């Protein structure tokens, strides 16, 4: 079983916050590109990948929380 600490949990929280910021920026970029008529398929694909990664980050955080609580 992997040992996790509160530092790991805080790092996970930082990664999630960063992912959320990146998604917000990507959404804003897509809107700006659409407003000026620029092709956004690649930007939308990246947004989908970022959203998938965020789900994985949340799952990893949950596993850290579980491991910490079970270690007590």
ABEGO torsion letter per residue (X at the ends): XBBBBAAAAAAAAAAAAAAAAAAAAAAAAAAAAAAAGBBAAAAAAAAAAAAAAAAAAAAAAAAAAAAAAAAX
